[in-house]
Amino acid sequence: MTKINTRTKAVDKALRDIDSDFVKALAEPARMEILKQLIVLGASDVKTLAELMPQDRSVISRHLSIMEKAGILTASKQGRHVMYQVDGAGTLQKSEALVDSIRKCLALGCC
């Protein structure tokens, strides 16, 4: 196997290890604003977040679902409300995995 093929396979593996749902969830400005609000306020429901943002509750709810699926948030039911909060440990772990993938690519001679 040539050096280029070996390098290509290593880069493919490093990039495959990137959690695309996590990256996509962080790539949307409205979700970053939701993340900021949850960091500042702590656990909050859709209604509280929607009062602070220009989007409708349904849009906020959809963003929250995407962020929960990506492992950025956790949700817990409290009475009739679903409370969302930042999953700090999970988000840190996914962030470190992303940085690790980038480091692997850089070690292969990129940039």
C-alpha positions in Angstrom: 0.0 0.0 0.0 1.4 3.4 -0.9 2.0 6.2 1.6 -0.8 8.2 0.1 -3.3 5.3 0.4 -2.3 4.8 4.0 -2.6 8.5 4.7 -6.0 8.7 3.0 -7.3 5.8 5.1 -6.1 7.4 8.3 -7.7 10.8 7.4 -10.9 9.0 6.4 -11.0 7.3 9.8 -10.3 10.5 11.7 -13.0 12.3 9.9 -15.5 9.4 10.3 -14.9 9.6 14.1 -16.3 13.2 14.1 -19.9 13.3 15.5 -21.7 15.1 12.8 -24.9 15.5 14.8 -22.8 17.3 17.5 -21.1 19.6 14.9 -24.4 20.4 13.1 -26.1 21.2 16.4 -23.4 23.8 17.2 -23.4 25.2 13.7 -26.8 27.0 14.0 -26.7 30.5 15.6 -30.1 30.0 17.2 -28.9 26.9 19.0 -25.8 28.7 20.2 -28.2 31.3 21.7 -30.2 28.6 23.3 -27.0 27.1 24.7 -26.0 30.5 26.1 -29.4 31.0 27.7 -29.3 27.6 29.3 -25.8 28.2 30.7 -26.9 31.6 32.1 -30.3 30.5 33.4 -29.7 26.8 34.2 -32.5 24.3 33.6 -35.3 25.9 31.6 -38.4 24.9 29.7 -39.4 25.8 26.2 -41.8 28.6 27.3 -39.0 30.3 29.3 -36.5 30.1 26.4 -39.1 31.3 23.8 -39.8 34.4 25.9 -36.1 35.3 25.5 -35.8 34.6 21.8 -37.5 35.8 18.6 -38.4 32.2 17.4 -41.7 30.6 18.0 -42.0 27.9 20.7 -42.3 25.2 18.1 -39.0 26.3 16.5 -37.3 26.5 19.9 -38.7 23.0 20.8 -37.3 21.6 17.5 -33.8 23.1 18.3 -33.9 21.6 21.8 -34.7 18.2 20.4 -31.8 18.4 18.0 -29.5 19.5 20.7 -30.7 16.7 23.0 -30.2 14.1 20.3 -26.6 15.5 19.7 -25.8 15.0 23.4 -25.5 18.7 24.2 -28.6 18.8 26.4 -30.5 16.6 28.8 -34.3 16.7 29.3 -36.3 15.8 32.4 -40.0 15.9 33.0 -41.1 18.1 35.9 -44.8 17.9 36.2 -46.2 19.2 32.9 -43.0 20.8 31.9 -39.9 19.3 30.2 -36.8 21.0 31.6 -33.7 21.2 29.5 -30.2 21.7 30.8 -26.7 21.6 29.4 -25.0 18.2 29.6 -21.6 19.6 30.5 -19.8 16.3 30.8 -21.3 15.0 27.5 -20.6 18.2 25.7 -17.0 18.3 26.9 -16.4 14.7 25.9 -17.8 15.3 22.4 -15.7 18.5 22.1 -12.6 16.6 23.1 -13.3 13.9 20.6 -13.7 16.5 17.9 -10.4 18.1 18.9 -8.7 14.7 18.9 -9.9 14.0 15.4 -8.5 17.3 14.2 -5.2 16.5 15.9 -5.1 13.2 14.1 -5.5 14.9 10.8 -2.8 17.5 11.7 -0.4 14.8 12.7 -0.8 13.3 9.2 0.8 16.4 7.8 -2.1 18.6 7.1 -1.7 22.4 7.4 
